[in-house]
Every structure is written in C-alpha cells, then in structure tokens.
C-alpha cells in the first residue's frame, strides 16, 4: 500500500515496477493518490481552490513558501485515472481498478499480481 507518496517517485515507472516485483503472486497493490476531478462544476472549483486558495492558506499556516505551491503542481503532473491504470497494466498487473473518491480529488488504485 502507498498513500499520497507515489506521485513523488523520482522515476514513476521504476518505483511502480519495484512495487510489483516485491508483491507476491496473487497479492494486491493499493495506491491512494491525489487525482483531478473531471465533472463540472467541481472540476473548476477544485482547480481554483488548489491553485489559488490552498497555496495562500498553506503559506500562512506553515510559513513554507514552496510546499503548498508544489502540491497542486505535482497533482497536475501526475497521471490519473485510465492513464495511471495503463502504467500498472504495462507491469503485467491484473484486475485493475480505479475508484474515485471525494468527487475525484483522490483515487484508490487496485491491482493484482
């Protein structure tokens, strides 16, 4: 299992490959990660929130000027939904599922070896 860390892998395919390698046959990989809402109006509201409100609030609370700028940038750059499932499929994983959560702000990916 991994939660909100896979998008920070320096080499995504290499990290996923290692996860698959250490998973025993019949075992499951479960990844909880940020994604992007795809349905209006939540898509637009979340986009505005993540790019304008979250960084400002984060800077006020943490005094770190870059951490909360990085978060929406890393979410935007990370493949989600079918794009992420394709990467898991390329590792010969089976029974792939993507379960969107919280209106698509995050997704649970499940794969079996």
C-alpha positions as CSV (number, residue, x, y, z in Angstrom):
1,X,0.0,0.0,0.0
2,X,1.0,3.6,-0.6
3,X,-0.9,6.7,0.3
4,X,-0.1,10.1,-1.3
5,X,3.5,9.2,-2.0
6,X,3.7,7.6,-5.4
7,X,3.4,10.9,-7.2
8,X,6.7,11.9,-5.6
9,X,8.6,9.0,-7.0
10,X,11.6,10.4,-9.0
11,X,11.1,7.7,-11.6
12,X,7.4,6.6,-11.6
13,X,7.7,3.5,-13.7
14,X,10.8,2.3,-11.8
15,X,9.0,2.8,-8.5
16,X,5.9,1.0,-9.7
17,X,8.0,-1.8,-11.1
18,X,9.7,-2.3,-7.7
19,X,6.3,-2.4,-6.0
20,X,5.1,-5.1,-8.4
21,X,8.4,-7.0,-8.0
22,X,8.1,-7.3,-4.2
23,X,4.4,-8.2,-4.3
24,X,3.8,-11.9,-4.1
25,X,1.8,-13.7,-6.8
26,X,-1.9,-13.2,-6.0
27,X,-1.1,-10.2,-3.9
28,X,-2.6,-6.7,-4.3
29,X,-1.1,-3.3,-4.8
30,X,-3.3,-0.5,-3.5
31,X,-2.3,3.1,-4.1
32,X,-4.2,6.1,-2.8
33,X,-3.2,9.2,-4.6
34,X,-4.5,12.7,-5.5
35,X,-6.2,13.0,-8.8
36,X,-8.2,15.6,-10.6
37,X,-12.0,15.9,-10.7
38,X,-13.4,15.6,-14.2
39,X,-17.0,16.7,-13.8
40,X,-18.3,20.3,-13.8
41,X,-18.6,22.4,-11.7
42,X,-16.4,20.5,-9.2
43,X,-13.5,20.4,-11.6
44,X,-13.5,24.2,-11.9
45,X,-14.0,24.8,-8.2
46,X,-11.2,22.4,-7.2
47,X,-8.9,23.9,-9.8
48,X,-9.4,27.4,-8.4
49,X,-9.1,26.1,-4.8
50,X,-5.9,24.1,-5.5
51,X,-4.1,26.9,-7.4
52,X,-5.2,30.0,-5.5
53,X,-6.6,29.3,-2.1
54,X,-4.6,26.2,-0.9
55,X,-1.1,27.8,-1.5
56,X,-2.1,31.0,0.3
57,X,-3.6,29.2,3.3
58,X,-0.7,26.8,3.4
59,X,1.9,29.6,3.4
60,X,0.1,31.4,6.2
61,X,-0.1,28.3,8.4
62,X,3.3,26.7,7.6
63,X,5.4,29.7,6.7
64,X,6.9,27.5,3.9
65,X,6.6,29.4,0.7
66,X,7.1,26.5,-1.6
67,X,5.4,23.4,-0.1
68,X,1.9,24.4,-1.0
69,X,2.9,25.6,-4.5
70,X,4.4,22.2,-5.1
71,X,1.3,20.2,-4.1
72,X,-1.0,21.4,-7.0
73,X,1.9,21.3,-9.4
74,X,2.7,17.6,-8.5
75,X,-1.0,16.7,-8.8
76,X,-1.3,18.3,-12.2
77,X,1.8,16.5,-13.4
78,X,0.7,13.0,-12.1
79,X,-1.1,10.7,-14.4
80,X,-4.5,9.7,-13.0
81,X,-7.5,7.5,-13.9
82,X,-7.0,5.4,-17.1
83,X,-3.5,6.9,-17.7
84,X,-2.3,5.6,-14.4
85,X,-4.1,2.2,-14.9
86,X,-2.2,1.9,-18.2
87,X,1.1,2.2,-16.4
88,X,0.0,-0.6,-14.0
89,X,-1.1,-2.7,-16.9
90,X,2.3,-2.3,-18.5
91,X,3.7,-4.1,-15.4
92,X,1.5,-7.2,-16.2
93,X,-0.7,-6.5,-13.2
94,X,-4.3,-7.7,-13.5
95,X,-7.8,-6.8,-12.2
96,X,-7.0,-3.1,-12.4
97,X,-9.5,-0.7,-10.8
98,X,-9.7,3.0,-10.1
99,X,-12.1,4.1,-7.5
100,X,-12.5,7.9,-7.5
101,X,-13.0,9.4,-4.0
102,X,-14.2,12.8,-2.7
103,X,-15.6,13.9,-6.1
104,X,-12.4,12.8,-7.8
105,X,-9.9,14.7,-5.7
106,X,-8.3,11.4,-4.8
107,X,-8.4,7.9,-6.3
108,X,-7.8,4.4,-5.0
109,X,-6.0,2.2,-7.5
110,X,-6.0,-1.5,-7.0
111,X,-4.0,-4.0,-9.0
112,X,-3.3,-7.7,-8.5
113,X,-0.1,-9.6,-9.4
